[in-house]
């Protein structure tokens, strides 16, 4: 009798676990399906605008950066993202690439093999903090991983506003650098950012929203870099 009762409980527990697993897998499938469909919906660029400022999108195969002139009549990024905060401390770099993302991924996961379960959980759930990764370049080389577009000064101003609003600022309005040895090279630095990373707001959806803010072709929504770059083939 006791053995029968234990077997019954075991079967019930197994059924509950199976249901939980199936629901979890179903939610993942639903998310991937919606993400795929939304990335296929194109938001067209604004028509009849002046080609006055050249900007770029750049991917490392996973993550999209928005690249802009270091200095223009509208914005000198080096005043806030100082050259001295990079190891090179070289003021001759003409372009700056900015990307927003999960702070744990940026600082604790230089390689996918370094990914910790705690970092992944916080990133997926929206419980972690975020950072902006700033990288200086001397020149941009167009290719499958780098696309350019010409936008008007008014559109660029909207992009500047979108990006500067993504930075945390101190009491004097300055961007807040993150002191770390986790830099990827000699020309990059990290800064504290606003917002939380999640499966609904990823590094690529941030870049996509940036393109939308300045009236450029983009996805209705995307979690991936491939969604963005599919619009620029």
mmCIF file of the C-alpha atoms, coordinates in Angstrom:
data_MODEL
# 
_entry.id   MODEL 
# 
loop_
_atom_site.group_PDB 
_atom_site.id 
_atom_site.type_symbol 
_atom_site.label_atom_id 
_atom_site.label_alt_id 
_atom_site.label_comp_id 
_atom_site.label_asym_id 
_atom_site.label_entity_id 
_atom_site.label_seq_id 
_atom_site.pdbx_PDB_ins_code 
_atom_site.Cartn_x 
_atom_site.Cartn_y 
_atom_site.Cartn_z 
_atom_site.occupancy 
_atom_site.B_iso_or_equiv 
_atom_site.pdbx_formal_charge 
_atom_site.auth_seq_id 
_atom_site.auth_comp_id 
_atom_site.auth_asym_id 
_atom_site.auth_atom_id 
_atom_site.pdbx_PDB_model_num 
ATOM 1   C CA . UNK A 1 1   ? 0.000  0.000  0.000   1.00 0.00 ? 1   UNK A CA 1 
ATOM 2   C CA . UNK A 1 2   ? 2.792  2.396  0.936   1.00 0.00 ? 2   UNK A CA 1 
ATOM 3   C CA . UNK A 1 3   ? 4.747  1.445  -2.187  1.00 0.00 ? 3   UNK A CA 1 
ATOM 4   C CA . UNK A 1 4   ? 1.667  2.087  -4.358  1.00 0.00 ? 4   UNK A CA 1 
ATOM 5   C CA . UNK A 1 5   ? 1.217  5.508  -2.721  1.00 0.00 ? 5   UNK A CA 1 
ATOM 6   C CA . UNK A 1 6   ? 4.878  6.387  -3.312  1.00 0.00 ? 6   UNK A CA 1 
ATOM 7   C CA . UNK A 1 7   ? 4.681  5.317  -6.973  1.00 0.00 ? 7   UNK A CA 1 
ATOM 8   C CA . UNK A 1 8   ? 1.550  7.437  -7.408  1.00 0.00 ? 8   UNK A CA 1 
ATOM 9   C CA . UNK A 1 9   ? 3.305  10.485 -5.924  1.00 0.00 ? 9   UNK A CA 1 
ATOM 10  C CA . UNK A 1 10  ? 6.325  9.868  -8.113  1.00 0.00 ? 10  UNK A CA 1 
ATOM 11  C CA . UNK A 1 11  ? 4.160  9.756  -11.241 1.00 0.00 ? 11  UNK A CA 1 
ATOM 12  C CA . UNK A 1 12  ? 2.360  12.941 -10.201 1.00 0.00 ? 12  UNK A CA 1 
ATOM 13  C CA . UNK A 1 13  ? 5.665  14.713 -9.576  1.00 0.00 ? 13  UNK A CA 1 
ATOM 14  C CA . UNK A 1 14  ? 6.971  13.579 -12.944 1.00 0.00 ? 14  UNK A CA 1 
ATOM 15  C CA . UNK A 1 15  ? 3.843  14.871 -14.687 1.00 0.00 ? 15  UNK A CA 1 
ATOM 16  C CA . UNK A 1 16  ? 4.188  18.255 -12.990 1.00 0.00 ? 16  UNK A CA 1 
ATOM 17  C CA . UNK A 1 17  ? 7.875  18.522 -13.926 1.00 0.00 ? 17  UNK A CA 1 
ATOM 18  C CA . UNK A 1 18  ? 7.084  17.504 -17.503 1.00 0.00 ? 18  UNK A CA 1 
ATOM 19  C CA . UNK A 1 19  ? 4.366  20.157 -17.749 1.00 0.00 ? 19  UNK A CA 1 
ATOM 20  C CA . UNK A 1 20  ? 6.753  22.816 -16.427 1.00 0.00 ? 20  UNK A CA 1 
ATOM 21  C CA . UNK A 1 21  ? 9.428  21.798 -18.944 1.00 0.00 ? 21  UNK A CA 1 
ATOM 22  C CA . UNK A 1 22  ? 6.923  21.795 -21.824 1.00 0.00 ? 22  UNK A CA 1 
ATOM 23  C CA . UNK A 1 23  ? 5.566  25.211 -20.832 1.00 0.00 ? 23  UNK A CA 1 
ATOM 24  C CA . UNK A 1 24  ? 9.126  26.569 -20.598 1.00 0.00 ? 24  UNK A CA 1 
ATOM 25  C CA . UNK A 1 25  ? 10.030 25.175 -24.023 1.00 0.00 ? 25  UNK A CA 1 
ATOM 26  C CA . UNK A 1 26  ? 6.773  26.518 -25.417 1.00 0.00 ? 26  UNK A CA 1 
ATOM 27  C CA . UNK A 1 27  ? 7.547  30.015 -24.123 1.00 0.00 ? 27  UNK A CA 1 
ATOM 28  C CA . UNK A 1 28  ? 11.027 29.869 -25.675 1.00 0.00 ? 28  UNK A CA 1 
ATOM 29  C CA . UNK A 1 29  ? 9.560  28.781 -29.015 1.00 0.00 ? 29  UNK A CA 1 
ATOM 30  C CA . UNK A 1 30  ? 6.922  31.537 -28.843 1.00 0.00 ? 30  UNK A CA 1 
ATOM 31  C CA . UNK A 1 31  ? 9.588  34.155 -28.056 1.00 0.00 ? 31  UNK A CA 1 
ATOM 32  C CA . UNK A 1 32  ? 11.811 33.003 -30.925 1.00 0.00 ? 32  UNK A CA 1 
ATOM 33  C CA . UNK A 1 33  ? 8.856  32.983 -33.324 1.00 0.00 ? 33  UNK A CA 1 
ATOM 34  C CA . UNK A 1 34  ? 7.695  36.482 -32.371 1.00 0.00 ? 34  UNK A CA 1 
ATOM 35  C CA . UNK A 1 35  ? 11.277 37.788 -32.440 1.00 0.00 ? 35  UNK A CA 1 
ATOM 36  C CA . UNK A 1 36  ? 11.761 36.354 -35.935 1.00 0.00 ? 36  UNK A CA 1 
ATOM 37  C CA . UNK A 1 37  ? 8.477  37.764 -37.250 1.00 0.00 ? 37  UNK A CA 1 
ATOM 38  C CA . UNK A 1 38  ? 9.002  41.251 -35.788 1.00 0.00 ? 38  UNK A CA 1 
ATOM 39  C CA . UNK A 1 39  ? 12.538 41.406 -37.214 1.00 0.00 ? 39  UNK A CA 1 
ATOM 40  C CA . UNK A 1 40  ? 11.099 40.781 -40.679 1.00 0.00 ? 40  UNK A CA 1 
ATOM 41  C CA . UNK A 1 41  ? 8.828  43.834 -40.482 1.00 0.00 ? 41  UNK A CA 1 
ATOM 42  C CA . UNK A 1 42  ? 10.748 46.774 -41.934 1.00 0.00 ? 42  UNK A CA 1 
ATOM 43  C CA . UNK A 1 43  ? 10.435 50.346 -40.718 1.00 0.00 ? 43  UNK A CA 1 
ATOM 44  C CA . UNK A 1 44  ? 11.444 52.425 -43.734 1.00 0.00 ? 44  UNK A CA 1 
ATOM 45  C CA . UNK A 1 45  ? 13.741 55.415 -43.454 1.00 0.00 ? 45  UNK A CA 1 
ATOM 46  C CA . UNK A 1 46  ? 12.380 58.919 -43.532 1.00 0.00 ? 46  UNK A CA 1 
ATOM 47  C CA . UNK A 1 47  ? 12.104 60.339 -47.036 1.00 0.00 ? 47  UNK A CA 1 
ATOM 48  C CA . UNK A 1 48  ? 13.448 63.589 -48.478 1.00 0.00 ? 48  UNK A CA 1 
ATOM 49  C CA . UNK A 1 49  ? 16.162 64.317 -45.914 1.00 0.00 ? 49  UNK A CA 1 
ATOM 50  C CA . UNK A 1 50  ? 19.528 65.940 -46.503 1.00 0.00 ? 50  UNK A CA 1 
ATOM 51  C CA . UNK A 1 51  ? 22.612 63.633 -46.562 1.00 0.00 ? 51  UNK A CA 1 
ATOM 52  C CA . UNK A 1 52  ? 24.721 65.696 -44.137 1.00 0.00 ? 52  UNK A CA 1 
ATOM 53  C CA . UNK A 1 53  ? 26.262 63.316 -41.564 1.00 0.00 ? 53  UNK A CA 1 
ATOM 54  C CA . UNK A 1 54  ? 27.656 59.841 -42.190 1.00 0.00 ? 54  UNK A CA 1 
ATOM 55  C CA . UNK A 1 55  ? 27.050 57.243 -39.483 1.00 0.00 ? 55  UNK A CA 1 
ATOM 56  C CA . UNK A 1 56  ? 27.625 53.480 -39.419 1.00 0.00 ? 56  UNK A CA 1 
ATOM 57  C CA . UNK A 1 57  ? 26.382 50.280 -37.888 1.00 0.00 ? 57  UNK A CA 1 
ATOM 58  C CA . UNK A 1 58  ? 29.027 47.745 -36.904 1.00 0.00 ? 58  UNK A CA 1 
ATOM 59  C CA . UNK A 1 59  ? 28.683 44.153 -35.685 1.00 0.00 ? 59  UNK A CA 1 
ATOM 60  C CA . UNK A 1 60  ? 31.095 41.672 -34.161 1.00 0.00 ? 60  UNK A CA 1 
ATOM 61  C CA . UNK A 1 61  ? 28.767 38.847 -35.196 1.00 0.00 ? 61  UNK A CA 1 
ATOM 62  C CA . UNK A 1 62  ? 26.554 39.141 -32.128 1.00 0.00 ? 62  UNK A CA 1 
ATOM 63  C CA . UNK A 1 63  ? 26.371 42.726 -30.991 1.00 0.00 ? 63  UNK A CA 1 
ATOM 64  C CA . UNK A 1 64  ? 25.580 45.935 -32.934 1.00 0.00 ? 64  UNK A CA 1 
ATOM 65  C CA . UNK A 1 65  ? 27.341 49.243 -32.307 1.00 0.00 ? 65  UNK A CA 1 
ATOM 66  C CA . UNK A 1 66  ? 26.342 52.631 -33.684 1.00 0.00 ? 66  UNK A CA 1 
ATOM 67  C CA . UNK A 1 67  ? 29.376 54.491 -35.053 1.00 0.00 ? 67  UNK A CA 1 
ATOM 68  C CA . UNK A 1 68  ? 29.566 58.271 -35.399 1.00 0.00 ? 68  UNK A CA 1 
ATOM 69  C CA . UNK A 1 69  ? 32.161 60.974 -36.063 1.00 0.00 ? 69  UNK A CA 1 
ATOM 70  C CA . UNK A 1 70  ? 34.157 61.670 -32.924 1.00 0.00 ? 70  UNK A CA 1 
ATOM 71  C CA . UNK A 1 71  ? 33.799 65.394 -33.574 1.00 0.00 ? 71  UNK A CA 1 
ATOM 72  C CA . UNK A 1 72  ? 31.192 67.263 -35.590 1.00 0.00 ? 72  UNK A CA 1 
ATOM 73  C CA . UNK A 1 73  ? 29.643 70.715 -35.336 1.00 0.00 ? 73  UNK A CA 1 
ATOM 74  C CA . UNK A 1 74  ? 26.825 69.176 -33.315 1.00 0.00 ? 74  UNK A CA 1 
ATOM 75  C CA . UNK A 1 75  ? 28.732 66.930 -30.910 1.00 0.00 ? 75  UNK A CA 1 
ATOM 76  C CA . UNK A 1 76  ? 32.251 66.335 -29.657 1.00 0.00 ? 76  UNK A CA 1 
ATOM 77  C CA . UNK A 1 77  ? 31.987 62.912 -28.044 1.00 0.00 ? 77  UNK A CA 1 
ATOM 78  C CA . UNK A 1 78  ? 35.564 63.105 -26.760 1.00 0.00 ? 78  UNK A CA 1 
ATOM 79  C CA . UNK A 1 79  ? 34.539 65.773 -24.245 1.00 0.00 ? 79  UNK A CA 1 
ATOM 80  C CA . UNK A 1 80  ? 32.462 63.176 -22.410 1.00 0.00 ? 80  UNK A CA 1 
ATOM 81  C CA . UNK A 1 81  ? 34.113 59.947 -23.558 1.00 0.00 ? 81  UNK A CA 1 
ATOM 82  C CA . UNK A 1 82  ? 37.652 61.070 -22.965 1.00 0.00 ? 82  UNK A CA 1 
ATOM 83  C CA . UNK A 1 83  ? 40.562 59.638 -24.892 1.00 0.00 ? 83  UNK A CA 1 
ATOM 84  C CA . UNK A 1 84  ? 42.487 59.380 -21.629 1.00 0.00 ? 84  UNK A CA 1 
ATOM 85  C CA . UNK A 1 85  ? 39.999 56.781 -20.389 1.00 0.00 ? 85  UNK A CA 1 
ATOM 86  C CA . UNK A 1 86  ? 41.361 54.361 -22.991 1.00 0.00 ? 86  UNK A CA 1 
ATOM 87  C CA . UNK A 1 87  ? 44.750 52.649 -22.748 1.00 0.00 ? 87  UNK A CA 1 
ATOM 88  C CA . UNK A 1 88  ? 45.914 54.237 -26.017 1.00 0.00 ? 88  UNK A CA 1 
ATOM 89  C CA . UNK A 1 89  ? 44.896 57.753 -24.947 1.00 0.00 ? 89  UNK A CA 1 
ATOM 90  C CA . UNK A 1 90  ? 45.231 58.734 -28.618 1.00 0.00 ? 90  UNK A CA 1 
ATOM 91  C CA . UNK A 1 91  ? 43.303 61.830 -29.689 1.00 0.00 ? 91  UNK A CA 1 
ATOM 92  C CA . UNK A 1 92  ? 43.650 61.155 -33.435 1.00 0.00 ? 92  UNK A CA 1 
ATOM 93  C CA . UNK A 1 93  ? 40.801 58.649 -33.606 1.00 0.00 ? 93  UNK A CA 1 
ATOM 94  C CA . UNK A 1 94  ? 38.081 59.950 -35.913 1.00 0.00 ? 94  UNK A CA 1 
ATOM 95  C CA . UNK A 1 95  ? 35.174 57.624 -35.102 1.00 0.00 ? 95  UNK A CA 1 
ATOM 96  C CA . UNK A 1 96  ? 33.480 56.375 -31.977 1.00 0.00 ? 96  UNK A CA 1 
ATOM 97  C CA . UNK A 1 97  ? 31.400 53.201 -31.739 1.00 0.00 ? 97  UNK A CA 1 
ATOM 98  C CA . UNK A 1 98  ? 28.860 52.975 -28.949 1.00 0.00 ? 98  UNK A CA 1 
ATOM 99  C CA . UNK A 1 99  ? 26.922 49.943 -27.802 1.00 0.00 ? 99  UNK A CA 1 
ATOM 100 C CA . UNK A 1 100 ? 24.583 49.392 -24.867 1.00 0.00 ? 100 UNK A CA 1 
ATOM 101 C CA . UNK A 1 101 ? 24.325 46.091 -23.028 1.00 0.00 ? 101 UNK A CA 1 
ATOM 102 C CA . UNK A 1 102 ? 24.292 44.027 -19.877 1.00 0.00 ? 102 UNK A CA 1 
ATOM 103 C CA . UNK A 1 103 ? 27.083 45.074 -17.511 1.00 0.00 ? 103 UNK A CA 1 
ATOM 104 C CA . UNK A 1 104 ? 27.794 41.497 -16.420 1.00 0.00 ? 104 UNK A CA 1 
ATOM 105 C CA . UNK A 1 105 ? 28.183 40.298 -19.997 1.00 0.00 ? 105 UNK A CA 1 
ATOM 106 C CA . UNK A 1 106 ? 30.466 43.199 -20.849 1.00 0.00 ? 106 UNK A CA 1 
ATOM 107 C CA . UNK A 1 107 ? 32.748 42.980 -17.825 1.00 0.00 ? 107 UNK A CA 1 
ATOM 108 C CA . UNK A 1 108 ? 32.646 39.313 -16.821 1.00 0.00 ? 108 UNK A CA 1 
ATOM 109 C CA . UNK A 1 109 ? 32.219 37.437 -20.096 1.00 0.00 ? 109 UNK A CA 1 
ATOM 110 C CA . UNK A 1 110 ? 35.057 38.157 -22.538 1.00 0.00 ? 110 UNK A CA 1 
ATOM 111 C CA . UNK A 1 111 ? 34.394 34.747 -24.146 1.00 0.00 ? 111 UNK A CA 1 
ATOM 112 C CA . UNK A 1 112 ? 31.216 32.657 -24.273 1.00 0.00 ? 112 UNK A CA 1 
ATOM 113 C CA . UNK A 1 113 ? 33.088 29.963 -22.317 1.00 0.00 ? 113 UNK A CA 1 
ATOM 114 C CA . UNK A 1 114 ? 33.318 32.444 -19.426 1.00 0.00 ? 114 UNK A CA 1 
ATOM 115 C CA . UNK A 1 115 ? 29.548 32.865 -19.172 1.00 0.00 ? 115 UNK A CA 1 
ATOM 116 C CA . UNK A 1 116 ? 28.208 32.226 -15.663 1.00 0.00 ? 116 UNK A CA 1 
ATOM 117 C CA . UNK A 1 117 ? 24.675 31.003 -14.997 1.00 0.00 ? 117 UNK A CA 1 
ATOM 118 C CA . UNK A 1 118 ? 24.114 33.910 -12.606 1.00 0.00 ? 118 UNK A CA 1 
ATOM 119 C CA . UNK A 1 119 ? 25.116 36.464 -15.260 1.00 0.00 ? 119 UNK A CA 1 
ATOM 120 C CA . UNK A 1 120 ? 22.863 34.842 -17.867 1.00 0.00 ? 120 UNK A CA 1 
ATOM 121 C CA . UNK A 1 121 ? 19.904 34.716 -15.477 1.00 0.00 ? 121 UNK A CA 1 
ATOM 122 C CA . UNK A 1 122 ? 20.248 38.361 -14.455 1.00 0.00 ? 122 UNK A CA 1 
ATOM 123 C CA . UNK A 1 123 ? 20.593 39.442 -18.078 1.00 0.00 ? 123 UNK A CA 1 
ATOM 124 C CA . UNK A 1 124 ? 17.561 37.468 -19.245 1.00 0.00 ? 124 UNK A CA 1 
ATOM 125 C CA . UNK A 1 125 ? 15.364 38.551 -16.349 1.00 0.00 ? 125 UNK A CA 1 
ATOM 126 C CA . UNK A 1 126 ? 16.165 42.260 -16.364 1.00 0.00 ? 126 UNK A CA 1 
ATOM 127 C CA . UNK A 1 127 ? 17.610 42.199 -12.847 1.00 0.00 ? 127 UNK A CA 1 
ATOM 128 C CA . UNK A 1 128 ? 21.103 43.402 -13.726 1.00 0.00 ? 128 UNK A CA 1 
ATOM 129 C CA . UNK A 1 129 ? 22.615 46.797 -14.437 1.00 0.00 ? 129 UNK A CA 1 
ATOM 130 C CA . UNK A 1 130 ? 23.817 47.987 -17.841 1.00 0.00 ? 130 UNK A CA 1 
ATOM 131 C CA . UNK A 1 131 ? 26.843 49.639 -19.397 1.00 0.00 ? 131 UNK A CA 1 
ATOM 132 C CA . UNK A 1 132 ? 27.813 51.416 -22.578 1.00 0.00 ? 132 UNK A CA 1 
ATOM 133 C CA . UNK A 1 133 ? 30.896 50.178 -24.388 1.00 0.00 ? 133 UNK A CA 1 
ATOM 134 C CA . UNK A 1 134 ? 32.743 52.951 -26.241 1.00 0.00 ? 134 UNK A CA 1 
ATOM 135 C CA . UNK A 1 135 ? 35.421 52.132 -28.821 1.00 0.00 ? 135 UNK A CA 1 
ATOM 136 C CA . UNK A 1 136 ? 37.462 54.572 -30.867 1.00 0.00 ? 136 UNK A CA 1 
ATOM 137 C CA . UNK A 1 137 ? 38.466 53.853 -34.491 1.00 0.00 ? 137 UNK A CA 1 
ATOM 138 C CA . UNK A 1 138 ? 40.763 55.694 -36.891 1.00 0.00 ? 138 UNK A CA 1 
ATOM 139 C CA . UNK A 1 139 ? 38.833 54.584 -39.966 1.00 0.00 ? 139 UNK A CA 1 
ATOM 140 C CA . UNK A 1 140 ? 35.818 52.520 -40.910 1.00 0.00 ? 140 UNK A CA 1 
ATOM 141 C CA . UNK A 1 141 ? 35.985 49.710 -43.445 1.00 0.00 ? 141 UNK A CA 1 
ATOM 142 C CA . UNK A 1 142 ? 32.694 48.896 -45.142 1.00 0.00 ? 142 UNK A CA 1 
ATOM 143 C CA . UNK A 1 143 ? 31.756 45.236 -45.498 1.00 0.00 ? 143 UNK A CA 1 
ATOM 144 C CA . UNK A 1 144 ? 29.231 42.666 -44.337 1.00 0.00 ? 144 UNK A CA 1 
ATOM 145 C CA . UNK A 1 145 ? 29.938 43.712 -40.746 1.00 0.00 ? 145 UNK A CA 1 
ATOM 146 C CA . UNK A 1 146 ? 29.916 47.478 -41.338 1.00 0.00 ? 146 UNK A CA 1 
ATOM 147 C CA . UNK A 1 147 ? 27.322 49.546 -43.190 1.00 0.00 ? 147 UNK A CA 1 
ATOM 148 C CA . UNK A 1 148 ? 27.088 53.308 -43.632 1.00 0.00 ? 148 UNK A CA 1 
ATOM 149 C CA . UNK A 1 149 ? 24.206 55.726 -44.057 1.00 0.00 ? 149 UNK A CA 1 
ATOM 150 C CA . UNK A 1 150 ? 23.902 59.462 -44.601 1.00 0.00 ? 150 UNK A CA 1 
ATOM 151 C CA . UNK A 1 151 ? 21.502 61.315 -42.357 1.00 0.00 ? 151 UNK A CA 1 
ATOM 152 C CA . UNK A 1 152 ? 20.508 64.939 -41.888 1.00 0.00 ? 152 UNK A CA 1 
ATOM 153 C CA . UNK A 1 153 ? 21.800 67.138 -39.066 1.00 0.00 ? 153 UNK A CA 1 
ATOM 154 C CA . UNK A 1 154 ? 18.332 67.158 -37.544 1.00 0.00 ? 154 UNK A CA 1 
ATOM 155 C CA . UNK A 1 155 ? 18.237 63.347 -37.572 1.00 0.00 ? 155 UNK A CA 1 
ATOM 156 C CA . UNK A 1 156 ? 21.716 63.209 -36.077 1.00 0.00 ? 156 UNK A CA 1 
ATOM 157 C CA . UNK A 1 157 ? 20.597 65.494 -33.279 1.00 0.00 ? 157 UNK A CA 1 
ATOM 158 C CA . UNK A 1 158 ? 17.826 63.028 -32.465 1.00 0.00 ? 158 UNK A CA 1 
ATOM 159 C CA . UNK A 1 159 ? 20.374 60.218 -32.400 1.00 0.00 ? 159 UNK A CA 1 
ATOM 160 C CA . UNK A 1 160 ? 22.659 62.243 -30.113 1.00 0.00 ? 160 UNK A CA 1 
ATOM 161 C CA . UNK A 1 161 ? 19.759 62.787 -27.721 1.00 0.00 ? 161 UNK A CA 1 
ATOM 162 C CA . UNK A 1 162 ? 18.825 59.103 -27.745 1.00 0.00 ? 162 UNK A CA 1 
ATOM 163 C CA . UNK A 1 163 ? 22.378 57.974 -27.014 1.00 0.00 ? 163 UNK A CA 1 
ATOM 164 C CA . UNK A 1 164 ? 23.228 60.613 -24.391 1.00 0.00 ? 164 UNK A CA 1 
ATOM 165 C CA . UNK A 1 165 ? 19.992 59.753 -22.566 1.00 0.00 ? 165 UNK A CA 1 
ATOM 166 C CA . UNK A 1 166 ? 21.266 56.156 -22.359 1.00 0.00 ? 166 UNK A CA 1 
ATOM 167 C CA . UNK A 1 167 ? 24.261 57.225 -20.230 1.00 0.00 ? 167 UNK A CA 1 
ATOM 168 C CA . UNK A 1 168 ? 24.108 57.649 -16.493 1.00 0.00 ? 168 UNK A CA 1 
ATOM 169 C CA . UNK A 1 169 ? 25.425 61.066 -15.469 1.00 0.00 ? 169 UNK A CA 1 
ATOM 170 C CA . UNK A 1 170 ? 26.935 62.504 -12.329 1.00 0.00 ? 170 UNK A CA 1 
ATOM 171 C CA . UNK A 1 171 ? 25.726 65.665 -10.587 1.00 0.00 ? 171 UNK A CA 1 
ATOM 172 C CA . UNK A 1 172 ? 27.642 67.791 -13.119 1.00 0.00 ? 172 UNK A CA 1 
ATOM 173 C CA . UNK A 1 173 ? 26.053 66.034 -16.092 1.00 0.00 ? 173 UNK A CA 1 
ATOM 174 C CA . UNK A 1 174 ? 29.167 64.036 -17.012 1.00 0.00 ? 174 UNK A CA 1 
ATOM 175 C CA . UNK A 1 175 ? 29.166 60.430 -18.188 1.00 0.00 ? 175 UNK A CA 1 
ATOM 176 C CA . UNK A 1 176 ? 30.386 58.031 -15.498 1.00 0.00 ? 176 UNK A CA 1 
ATOM 177 C CA . UNK A 1 177 ? 33.331 55.813 -16.515 1.00 0.00 ? 177 UNK A CA 1 
ATOM 178 C CA . UNK A 1 178 ? 33.573 52.291 -15.098 1.00 0.00 ? 178 UNK A CA 1 
ATOM 179 C CA . UNK A 1 179 ? 36.954 51.470 -13.599 1.00 0.00 ? 179 UNK A CA 1 
ATOM 180 C CA . UNK A 1 180 ? 37.804 47.999 -14.876 1.00 0.00 ? 180 UNK A CA 1 
ATOM 181 C CA . UNK A 1 181 ? 40.550 45.926 -16.439 1.00 0.00 ? 181 UNK A CA 1 
ATOM 182 C CA . UNK A 1 182 ? 38.031 44.142 -18.655 1.00 0.00 ? 182 UNK A CA 1 
ATOM 183 C CA . UNK A 1 183 ? 38.708 46.322 -21.694 1.00 0.00 ? 183 UNK A CA 1 
ATOM 184 C CA . UNK A 1 184 ? 38.687 44.532 -25.047 1.00 0.00 ? 184 UNK A CA 1 
ATOM 185 C CA . UNK A 1 185 ? 41.610 46.493 -26.493 1.00 0.00 ? 185 UNK A CA 1 
ATOM 186 C CA . UNK A 1 186 ? 43.594 49.716 -26.197 1.00 0.00 ? 186 UNK A CA 1 
ATOM 187 C CA . UNK A 1 187 ? 40.948 52.078 -27.578 1.00 0.00 ? 187 UNK A CA 1 
ATOM 188 C CA . UNK A 1 188 ? 37.824 51.208 -25.587 1.00 0.00 ? 188 UNK A CA 1 
ATOM 189 C CA . UNK A 1 189 ? 36.244 52.032 -22.236 1.00 0.00 ? 189 UNK A CA 1 
ATOM 190 C CA . UNK A 1 190 ? 33.018 51.307 -20.350 1.00 0.00 ? 190 UNK A CA 1 
ATOM 191 C CA . UNK A 1 191 ? 30.480 53.743 -18.904 1.00 0.00 ? 191 UNK A CA 1 
ATOM 192 C CA . UNK A 1 192 ? 27.510 53.383 -16.577 1.00 0.00 ? 192 UNK A CA 1 
ATOM 193 C CA . UNK A 1 193 ? 24.218 53.211 -18.464 1.00 0.00 ? 193 UNK A CA 1 
ATOM 194 C CA . UNK A 1 194 ? 20.520 53.648 -17.813 1.00 0.00 ? 194 UNK A CA 1 
ATOM 195 C CA . UNK A 1 195 ? 17.975 50.864 -18.134 1.00 0.00 ? 195 UNK A CA 1 
ATOM 196 C CA . UNK A 1 196 ? 17.936 47.117 -17.620 1.00 0.00 ? 196 UNK A CA 1 
ATOM 197 C CA . UNK A 1 197 ? 18.898 44.424 -20.096 1.00 0.00 ? 197 UNK A CA 1 
ATOM 198 C CA . UNK A 1 198 ? 16.389 41.622 -20.738 1.00 0.00 ? 198 UNK A CA 1 
ATOM 199 C CA . UNK A 1 199 ? 15.190 39.312 -23.492 1.00 0.00 ? 199 UNK A CA 1 
ATOM 200 C CA . UNK A 1 200 ? 12.864 42.143 -24.497 1.00 0.00 ? 200 UNK A CA 1 
ATOM 201 C CA . UNK A 1 201 ? 15.515 44.880 -24.468 1.00 0.00 ? 201 UNK A CA 1 
ATOM 202 C CA . UNK A 1 202 ? 18.805 43.600 -25.827 1.00 0.00 ? 202 UNK A CA 1 
ATOM 203 C CA . UNK A 1 203 ? 21.965 45.279 -27.072 1.00 0.00 ? 203 UNK A CA 1 
ATOM 204 C CA . UNK A 1 204 ? 20.649 44.945 -30.618 1.00 0.00 ? 204 UNK A CA 1 
ATOM 205 C CA . UNK A 1 205 ? 17.166 46.227 -29.850 1.00 0.00 ? 205 UNK A CA 1 
ATOM 206 C CA . UNK A 1 206 ? 18.884 49.283 -28.320 1.00 0.00 ? 206 UNK A CA 1 
ATOM 207 C CA . UNK A 1 207 ? 20.802 49.888 -31.565 1.00 0.00 ? 207 UNK A CA 1 
ATOM 208 C CA . UNK A 1 208 ? 17.654 49.251 -33.609 1.00 0.00 ? 208 UNK A CA 1 
ATOM 209 C CA . UNK A 1 209 ? 15.753 51.827 -31.556 1.00 0.00 ? 209 UNK A CA 1 
ATOM 210 C CA . UNK A 1 210 ? 18.615 54.253 -32.144 1.00 0.00 ? 210 UNK A CA 1 
ATOM 211 C CA . UNK A 1 211 ? 18.206 53.852 -35.895 1.00 0.00 ? 211 UNK A CA 1 
ATOM 212 C CA . UNK A 1 212 ? 14.462 54.321 -35.508 1.00 0.00 ? 212 UNK A CA 1 
ATOM 213 C CA . UNK A 1 213 ? 15.056 57.485 -33.456 1.00 0.00 ? 213 UNK A CA 1 
ATOM 214 C CA . UNK A 1 214 ? 17.018 59.068 -36.302 1.00 0.00 ? 214 UNK A CA 1 
ATOM 215 C CA . UNK A 1 215 ? 14.635 57.955 -39.034 1.00 0.00 ? 215 UNK A CA 1 
ATOM 216 C CA . UNK A 1 216 ? 16.672 55.155 -40.598 1.00 0.00 ? 216 UNK A CA 1 
ATOM 217 C CA . UNK A 1 217 ? 15.661 51.785 -41.984 1.00 0.00 ? 217 UNK A CA 1 
ATOM 218 C CA . UNK A 1 218 ? 15.335 49.242 -39.192 1.00 0.00 ? 218 UNK A CA 1 
ATOM 219 C CA . UNK A 1 219 ? 13.215 46.430 -37.790 1.00 0.00 ? 219 UNK A CA 1 
ATOM 220 C CA . UNK A 1 220 ? 9.935  46.931 -36.000 1.00 0.00 ? 220 UNK A CA 1 
ATOM 221 C CA . UNK A 1 221 ? 11.820 45.140 -33.192 1.00 0.00 ? 221 UNK A CA 1 
ATOM 222 C CA . UNK A 1 222 ? 14.756 42.766 -33.114 1.00 0.00 ? 222 UNK A CA 1 
ATOM 223 C CA . UNK A 1 223 ? 16.849 40.954 -30.529 1.00 0.00 ? 223 UNK A CA 1 
ATOM 224 C CA . UNK A 1 224 ? 19.652 40.150 -32.963 1.00 0.00 ? 224 UNK A CA 1 
ATOM 225 C CA . UNK A 1 225 ? 22.232 41.929 -35.090 1.00 0.00 ? 225 UNK A CA 1 
ATOM 226 C CA . UNK A 1 226 ? 21.181 39.858 -38.108 1.00 0.00 ? 226 UNK A CA 1 
ATOM 227 C CA . UNK A 1 227 ? 17.731 41.464 -37.964 1.00 0.00 ? 227 UNK A CA 1 
ATOM 228 C CA . UNK A 1 228 ? 19.277 44.920 -38.315 1.00 0.00 ? 228 UNK A CA 1 
ATOM 229 C CA . UNK A 1 229 ? 21.852 44.011 -40.958 1.00 0.00 ? 229 UNK A CA 1 
ATOM 230 C CA . UNK A 1 230 ? 19.263 42.196 -43.078 1.00 0.00 ? 230 UNK A CA 1 
ATOM 231 C CA . UNK A 1 231 ? 17.879 45.665 -43.877 1.00 0.00 ? 231 UNK A CA 1 
ATOM 232 C CA . UNK A 1 232 ? 21.231 46.810 -45.304 1.00 0.00 ? 232 UNK A CA 1 
ATOM 233 C CA . UNK A 1 233 ? 22.169 44.039 -47.725 1.00 0.00 ? 233 UNK A CA 1 
# 
